[in-house]
Amino acid sequence: MYGNRIQRGILGLILLSGLSACSGGGGDTSTASPTALSVNPAEGLWLGTIPTTNRAMSGLVLDDGSYWILYSVSGNPSILAGLIQGTSSSQNGTFTSSDAKDFNLQTGLLNATITGSYVTKQGFTGTISYSQGNGPNTFTTTYDSDYDLPPDMNAVAGTYTGFITTSETATVEVTATGGISGSSNTGCVFTGTFAPRTHGNVFNVTITFGGQSGCSLGAETVNGIGFYDAGAKQLTSAAFNSGKTDGFVFIGTKS
């Protein structure tokens, strides 16, 4: 089940509130230029709560309409309960998504729709409704301007240790030129790339696992996004395979 492949320990949803907030190596040519003007009126980093279930929530809506939402267990904002991902349409203050997939650690994969309203770079409220009868869950968030900072590959570069699954730890090397390499305590070797998106303080991430017996994801290639909190020196990345049937969340701290 997908839930077994997401780190269940301390998430620290606050990680998403400081994406590359500090520069690392000013003046270096590998640092991205300032973020381009948004073409998606709901685009941004949104932080808030799901009051109907007493959960913390951190969400990213990207310029292409795709979104990634992390939410905590009920009553504890520091422990990950699930990840919601999908595509959306945003027009005239109205947000709609019909293909949301909620990878819930307790109940497994749930299909959902999301409808909401937003004020660009101010506030975003909505409802998550489930075809299986769970919920609905309402959420209220506010915009975090750290999304408008330029993504800094120099700041991200370094060596990280963290979790891929509940029992699988990994050491990951990230270079300023966009390379990723690493290995886990189970003997899994993986490589990949990361690059700043043209909109927002976010990175595109691709990882290919080596297929060793210790790889919980076999030889799959996954694609997703990455966030960096310079203050905490922590990197969070979430990615799925092409069928959105498997994936991972990596939470690592720079040594």
C-alpha positions in Angstrom: 0.0 0.0 0.0 1.2 3.5 -0.8 1.0 4.6 2.8 3.8 2.4 3.8 6.1 4.3 1.4 5.7 7.7 3.0 7.7 8.7 6.1 5.3 8.5 9.0 7.5 10.4 11.5 8.0 14.0 12.2 7.2 16.1 9.1 7.4 19.6 10.4 4.8 21.2 8.1 6.6 24.5 8.8 9.2 23.3 6.3 7.0 24.5 3.5 6.9 28.1 4.9 10.5 28.9 4.1 11.5 27.6 0.7 15.1 28.7 0.1 14.5 31.8 2.2 18.2 32.5 2.4 20.7 32.8 -0.5 23.7 30.5 -0.6 26.6 32.0 -2.5 25.4 35.3 -3.8 26.4 36.3 -7.3 27.0 32.7 -8.6 25.6 32.2 -12.1 23.8 29.0 -11.1 21.3 31.0 -9.0 18.0 31.3 -10.7 16.7 34.7 -11.9 13.7 36.2 -10.0 10.5 34.4 -10.4 8.4 35.3 -13.5 5.0 36.8 -13.1 2.3 34.2 -12.3 -0.1 33.2 -15.0 -2.3 31.1 -12.6 -4.3 33.4 -10.2 -4.4 30.6 -7.6 -0.7 29.8 -7.8 1.4 30.0 -4.6 2.2 28.5 -1.3 -0.8 28.2 1.0 -0.6 27.5 4.7 -3.5 26.9 7.1 -5.7 24.3 8.6 -8.5 21.8 8.0 -10.7 22.8 10.9 -13.3 20.1 10.3 -10.7 17.4 11.3 -8.3 19.6 13.3 -5.3 19.2 10.9 -2.5 21.4 9.7 -2.2 21.8 5.9 0.5 23.1 3.6 -0.3 23.3 -0.1 1.4 24.4 -3.3 -0.6 25.3 -6.5 1.8 25.6 -9.4 1.6 27.7 -12.5 0.4 24.8 -14.6 -2.5 24.1 -12.2 -1.0 21.0 -10.6 -1.0 21.0 -6.8 0.6 19.2 -3.9 -1.0 19.2 -0.4 0.5 17.8 2.8 -1.7 17.4 5.8 -1.1 16.3 9.4 -2.8 13.8 11.7 -5.7 15.2 13.6 -4.6 17.4 16.5 -0.9 17.1 15.8 0.6 19.4 13.1 4.0 17.8 13.3 3.1 14.3 12.0 2.3 13.5 8.4 -1.1 11.9 7.7 -1.3 12.1 3.9 -0.5 13.8 0.6 -3.1 15.0 -1.9 -2.1 15.6 -5.6 -4.0 16.6 -8.7 -4.6 19.1 -11.4 -6.9 22.1 -11.3 -8.5 25.0 -13.0 -8.6 28.5 -11.5 -10.8 31.3 -12.9 -12.4 34.4 -11.6 -11.8 33.4 -8.0 -13.0 29.9 -8.3 -10.8 26.8 -8.0 -11.9 23.3 -9.2 -10.2 19.9 -9.4 -11.9 16.6 -10.3 -8.9 14.3 -10.2 -7.5 14.7 -6.7 -5.8 11.6 -5.2 -5.4 11.5 -1.5 -2.7 9.1 -0.4 -3.9 8.7 3.2 -1.6 6.8 5.5 -4.4 5.3 7.5 -7.1 4.5 4.9 -5.1 4.1 1.6 -5.7 5.8 -1.7 -8.9 7.9 -1.9 -10.3 9.7 -5.0 -11.6 13.2 -4.4 -12.7 16.5 -5.9 -11.8 20.0 -4.6 -13.7 23.1 -5.0 -12.8 26.5 -3.5 -12.5 30.2 -3.7 -9.4 32.3 -3.6 -8.1 35.9 -3.6 -4.8 35.9 -5.5 -1.8 36.0 -3.1 -4.1 36.5 -0.1 -6.5 33.7 0.9 -7.8 30.4 -0.3 -10.7 28.4 1.2 -12.2 25.2 -0.1 -13.8 21.8 0.4 -12.3 18.3 -0.3 -15.1 15.8 -1.1 -14.5 12.1 -1.4 -16.2 9.6 -3.7 -15.9 6.9 -1.0 -18.0 8.9 1.4 -15.2 10.3 3.6 -15.5 13.9 4.6 -16.1 16.4 3.2 -13.3 18.4 4.7 -13.1 22.2 4.5 -9.8 24.1 4.7 -8.7 27.7 5.2 -5.3 29.0 4.2 -3.4 32.2 3.7 -0.7 33.0 1.1 3.0 32.8 2.1 5.2 35.2 0.1 8.2 32.9 0.4 6.8 31.4 -2.8 7.9 34.6 -4.6 11.6 34.2 -3.7 14.0 33.0 -6.4 14.8 29.2 -6.1 18.5 28.9 -5.2 20.3 25.8 -6.4 23.5 26.8 -4.5 21.6 26.9 -1.2 20.1 23.5 -1.8 23.4 21.8 -2.7 24.8 19.5 -0.1 24.5 16.1 1.6 21.2 15.2 3.3 20.2 12.3 5.6 16.5 11.4 6.1 13.7 8.9 5.4 12.3 7.4 2.2 10.0 4.9 4.1 9.2 4.1 7.7 12.2 1.8 7.9 14.4 3.0 5.0 16.8 5.9 5.6 18.9 7.5 2.9 21.9 9.7 2.3 21.4 12.0 -0.6 24.0 14.2 -2.4 22.6 17.2 -4.3 24.9 19.3 -6.5 24.6 23.0 -7.5 24.4 21.8 -11.1 21.3 19.8 -10.6 22.5 16.3 -9.9 21.1 13.9 -7.3 22.7 10.7 -6.1 22.2 8.6 -3.0 21.8 5.2 -1.3 19.7 3.8 1.5 20.5 1.7 4.5 18.8 -1.2 2.7 21.3 -1.2 -0.2 19.2 0.7 -2.7 21.1 3.1 -5.0 19.3 5.9 -6.9 20.1 8.9 -9.1 18.2 11.9 -10.4 18.0 15.5 -11.3 16.5 18.7 -9.9 16.0 22.1 -11.5 14.2 25.3 -10.5 10.7 25.8 -12.1 10.2 28.9 -14.1 7.5 30.0 -11.7 7.8 30.0 -8.0 10.3 29.0 -5.3 10.0 25.3 -6.2 12.1 22.6 -7.9 11.2 19.8 -10.4 12.7 16.5 -9.2 13.2 13.2 -11.0 14.5 10.1 -9.2 15.3 6.6 -10.7 15.8 3.8 -8.3 18.4 1.1 -9.1 16.3 -2.0 -8.7 18.4 -3.6 -6.0 16.6 -6.0 -3.6 16.6 -3.2 -1.0 14.7 -0.7 -3.1 11.1 -0.5 -1.9 10.3 1.3 -5.2 12.1 -1.3 -7.3 13.5 0.2 -10.5 10.8 2.9 -10.9 11.3 6.4 -12.0 9.3 9.0 -10.1 8.7 12.7 -10.8 7.7 15.4 -8.5 8.7 18.6 -6.7 11.1 19.7 -4.0 11.2 22.4 -1.4 14.1 23.7 0.6 14.1 25.4 4.0 17.4 27.2 4.3 16.9 28.1 7.9 16.4 24.5 9.0 18.7 23.1 6.3 16.0 20.7 5.4 14.9 19.4 2.0 11.4 17.9 1.4 10.5 16.2 -1.8 7.4 14.3 -3.0 7.2 12.3 -6.2 5.0 9.7 -8.0 5.5 7.1 -10.7 3.7 7.7 -14.0 0.5 5.9 -12.9 0.4 7.6 -9.5 0.2 4.2 -7.9 3.4 4.5 -5.9 5.9 7.2 -4.8 7.6 8.7 -1.8 8.2 11.7 0.4 11.8 12.4 1.4 12.5 14.6 4.3 16.3 15.2 4.8 18.5 17.4 6.9 21.7 18.8 5.5 24.9 17.8 7.3 
